[in-house]
Amino acid sequence: MSLPTNSSQNEFDILKSSESLSQPEKDIQKLDILDRVGQITRALHNSLRELGFDRALEAFCNEVPETQDRLSYVSKLTDESADIVLTAIERGIPLQDGLLLQAQQAEQGTHLFLTKKNLDPEVRRFAEDTLTLSRATQATSLETKALLLRIMMAQDFQDLTGQMVQKMMQLTEQLERQLTQVLIEFSAANAELGILSQAQALQSLKKNKKTKAENEVVRTQSQVDALLASLGY
Amino acid sequence: MNQQSILFPNSKFLVVDDFTSMRRIIRNILKEIGYLYVEEAENGLVAQNRLQTTDFDFIICDWNMPVMDGLSLLNAVRARDETKHIPVLMVTAEAKKENIVAAAQAGANGYVVKPFTSLTLSDKVNTIFEQMSREDK
């Protein structure tokens, strides 16, 4: 547990002593506190500007939507990949089931055939080879099916990573909102100092977003072709 | 996985998960075990509506879902006379102790943490059916 600092002790004392104050005195005290908060905020804004953090904040705010786009792209791609794999597996498993059944029937039929007497030696050898093949097919089919099921189970990554990506997108959205608010408030303080108006600050953010949109990455061949076509190539 | 070990092969399952891939994985596992009647719902509310029109014998439910989460669905299932007897297996990435306790207190019959194996899921389903079968006797 940390000990109270001088300032927090002072605030504690102020609050404590305020209990015995009259209403007008309390109002004056509230104004004093608001004035102090204003001074601290102003000092913080000045420090941010002097250190160049305002620009860094603005640049960071502009990066956030791109980060969200990228996360959304990861989510979309993993979803599509899992869908392709699951569709292939759902097609592959019945094929293996069918092959297994056919091989079992072939084994039974060949086994019955081999019980016949006076079979031509060459035919017998051929039937024995068929029997071996049908047994091997059954074993391979079962193993392939087990492997397909393992691949299917591995697709659960899409659910787990998808949930993480969704949480990260929510967090970045929240962060962007809060940082934009800080920037707007910062700009309002600057406007009071005659540096930059709030409207100018919003305009600057929008302008940067437009520039970012122009710098968007093309991700598919059709997008590349469309872009080249639009440029006359 | 073994189709011979299942107790109630004609059981109707409702799989509730917001991720299509997870619903498909669970459906395919159930199919492999031998349960062929499986319906899907993408959140608790859709599941709740489905439960009003169809009699299900088993619910497999995710925890985190938009619109209505798994715990709310579990509470709703237990609150209705028509559905309170249906076994509910929670299949979720929420591995926090408090969530497991909350699910148990709300009346979940089992809890499987993602990622899981097909064997774990089939074992849980079969165990719950066995318990129900013993309780019926």
HADDOCK unambig.tbl for C-alpha pairs under 7 A between the chains (distance, minus, plus):
assign (segid A and resid 82 and name CA) (segid B and resid 21 and name CA) 6.58 0.50 0.50
assign (segid A and resid 83 and name CA) (segid B and resid 21 and name CA) 6.59 0.50 0.50
assign (segid A and resid 152 and name CA) (segid B and resid 25 and name CA) 6.59 0.50 0.50
assign (segid A and resid 153 and name CA) (segid B and resid 25 and name CA) 6.67 0.50 0.50
assign (segid A and resid 153 and name CA) (segid B and resid 117 and name CA) 6.91 0.50 0.50
assign (segid A and resid 156 and name CA) (segid B and resid 22 and name CA) 6.07 0.50 0.50
assign (segid A and resid 156 and name CA) (segid B and resid 115 and name CA) 6.72 0.50 0.50
assign (segid A and resid 159 and name CA) (segid B and resid 19 and name CA) 5.95 0.50 0.50
assign (segid A and resid 159 and name CA) (segid B and resid 21 and name CA) 7.00 0.50 0.50
assign (segid A and resid 159 and name CA) (segid B and resid 22 and name CA) 6.37 0.50 0.50
